[in-house]
Amino acid sequence: MFRRFVMFAVVALAGCSSMPPDQAAMGDARDVFSAYVSAFNAQQWNRVVALYSDQAGFQWIENGRVVYTSKRDVADAYAWLRAHVRRASYLPSDTNVTGLSGDTAQISTRFVTRVETTDGREFAYSGDMRMDLRREGGAWKIAGGETRSAGDKLPY
């Protein structure tokens, strides 16, 4: 009888101590998004690009149009920032994280991005962003997503 009780207790405690896979993915997705925001705001463009997947099927959509179909496309866009931006900030708000499975998650957020170029131009834009994340090997990567602009560029 005692042995059955101990086995029941061990099984019950094991079940209580682990999170469902989709909830565990939410924590991992938050960490990746936090790393994205930190690297962007520190203008560490190589760190930002490193977060993106280089797997087939990658797709980034802006305002309903596919603009990047590979990590290389993303790297080229960030190379422009490296060459032409003096200061940039990405400010997310109303961020939601959804674990879809143990290996996939989705981030949705509103944002404002402010940019000052090396030639002194300043502008800001805002909108909504969805970021699809998946585990690739031992690392989480941005596997695609979509940005929708809220309209015209805002005054800085």
C-alpha positions as CSV (number, residue, x, y, z in Angstrom):
1,M,0.0,0.0,0.0
2,F,2.7,2.5,1.0
3,R,4.6,1.7,-2.3
4,R,1.5,2.5,-4.4
5,F,1.1,5.8,-2.5
6,V,4.8,6.7,-3.1
7,M,4.4,5.9,-6.9
8,F,1.2,7.9,-7.1
9,A,2.9,10.9,-5.3
10,V,5.9,10.7,-7.7
11,V,3.7,10.6,-10.8
12,A,1.4,13.4,-9.5
13,L,4.4,15.7,-8.6
14,A,6.0,15.1,-12.0
15,G,2.8,16.1,-13.7
16,C,2.7,19.3,-11.6
17,S,6.3,20.3,-12.1
18,S,6.3,20.5,-15.9
19,M,4.5,23.0,-18.1
20,P,2.5,22.0,-21.2
21,P,4.7,22.4,-24.3
22,D,2.8,25.3,-25.7
23,Q,3.2,27.3,-22.4
24,A,7.0,26.5,-22.3
25,A,7.2,27.8,-25.9
26,M,5.6,31.1,-24.7
27,G,8.6,31.7,-22.4
28,D,11.1,30.9,-25.1
29,A,9.3,33.2,-27.5
30,R,9.3,36.0,-25.0
31,D,13.0,35.6,-24.6
32,V,13.6,35.7,-28.4
33,F,11.4,38.8,-28.7
34,S,13.2,40.5,-25.8
35,A,16.6,39.7,-27.5
36,Y,15.2,41.2,-30.7
37,V,14.2,44.4,-29.0
38,S,17.4,44.7,-27.1
39,A,19.6,44.1,-30.1
40,F,17.6,46.5,-32.3
41,N,17.7,49.3,-29.7
42,A,21.5,48.7,-29.2
43,Q,21.9,48.8,-33.0
44,Q,23.6,45.5,-32.9
45,W,22.3,44.5,-36.3
46,N,24.3,41.3,-36.6
47,R,22.6,40.1,-33.4
48,V,19.2,41.0,-34.9
49,V,19.9,39.1,-38.1
50,A,21.2,36.1,-36.2
51,L,17.7,35.6,-34.7
52,Y,16.2,35.0,-38.2
53,S,15.8,31.5,-39.7
54,D,17.6,30.6,-42.8
55,Q,15.3,27.6,-43.5
56,A,13.4,27.3,-46.7
57,G,9.9,28.8,-46.6
58,F,10.9,32.0,-44.7
59,Q,8.7,34.9,-45.6
60,W,8.3,38.4,-44.3
61,I,5.3,40.5,-45.4
62,E,4.9,44.2,-45.2
63,N,1.5,45.8,-45.8
64,G,0.3,42.8,-47.6
65,R,3.4,42.4,-49.9
66,V,6.1,39.8,-49.5
67,V,9.4,41.7,-49.1
68,Y,11.8,39.2,-47.8
69,T,12.0,35.5,-48.7
70,S,15.3,34.6,-47.0
71,K,17.5,35.4,-44.1
72,R,19.9,36.9,-46.8
73,D,17.2,39.4,-47.7
74,V,16.8,40.4,-44.1
75,A,20.6,40.7,-43.7
76,D,20.7,43.1,-46.7
77,A,18.0,45.3,-45.1
78,Y,19.9,45.5,-41.9
79,A,23.1,46.2,-43.8
80,W,21.4,49.4,-45.0
81,L,20.6,50.3,-41.4
82,R,24.2,49.7,-40.4
83,A,25.4,52.0,-43.2
84,H,22.8,54.8,-42.9
85,V,21.4,55.0,-39.4
86,R,22.9,57.0,-36.6
87,R,20.2,56.2,-34.1
88,A,17.2,53.8,-34.0
89,S,14.7,52.6,-31.5
90,Y,11.9,50.0,-31.5
91,L,9.2,50.4,-28.9
92,P,6.7,47.5,-28.7
93,S,3.4,47.7,-26.8
94,D,0.4,45.5,-26.2
95,T,2.6,42.5,-26.9
96,N,0.9,39.0,-26.9
97,V,2.7,35.7,-26.9
98,T,0.9,32.5,-28.0
99,G,2.5,29.1,-27.7
100,L,1.2,27.0,-30.7
101,S,3.1,23.9,-29.8
102,G,6.3,23.0,-28.0
103,D,8.3,24.1,-31.0
104,T,6.3,27.0,-32.4
105,A,5.0,30.3,-31.1
106,Q,3.7,33.6,-32.3
107,I,4.2,37.1,-31.1
108,S,1.9,40.0,-31.9
109,T,2.6,43.5,-30.9
110,R,2.0,47.2,-31.7
111,F,5.2,49.2,-32.2
112,V,6.7,52.6,-32.9
113,T,10.1,52.7,-34.6
114,R,12.1,55.9,-34.6
115,V,15.1,56.5,-36.9
116,E,17.7,59.2,-37.3
117,T,19.9,58.7,-40.4
118,T,23.5,59.7,-40.8
119,D,22.5,62.6,-43.0
120,G,20.3,64.0,-40.2
121,R,16.8,63.0,-41.4
122,E,14.5,61.8,-38.6
123,F,11.3,59.9,-38.9
124,A,9.1,57.4,-37.1
125,Y,6.6,54.9,-38.1
126,S,4.1,52.7,-36.2
127,G,1.9,49.7,-36.8
128,D,1.3,46.1,-35.9
129,M,3.7,43.2,-36.2
130,R,3.2,39.4,-36.1
131,M,6.4,37.3,-35.7
132,D,6.3,33.5,-36.2
133,L,8.9,31.6,-34.2
134,R,10.0,28.0,-34.3
135,R,12.6,25.9,-32.6
136,E,15.4,24.9,-35.0
137,G,17.8,22.5,-33.4
138,G,18.4,24.0,-29.9
139,A,17.7,27.6,-30.9
140,W,14.5,29.6,-31.4
141,K,14.4,31.5,-34.7
142,I,12.1,34.0,-36.4
143,A,10.6,31.9,-39.1
144,G,8.6,34.7,-40.8
145,G,6.0,37.3,-40.0
146,E,4.1,40.4,-41.0
147,T,4.2,44.1,-40.4
148,R,1.3,46.4,-41.1
149,S,2.0,50.1,-41.1
150,A,-0.5,52.4,-39.3
151,G,-0.2,54.9,-42.2
152,D,2.1,57.8,-43.0
153,K,5.4,58.2,-41.2
154,L,5.0,60.2,-38.0
155,P,7.0,63.3,-37.2
156,Y,9.9,62.3,-35.0
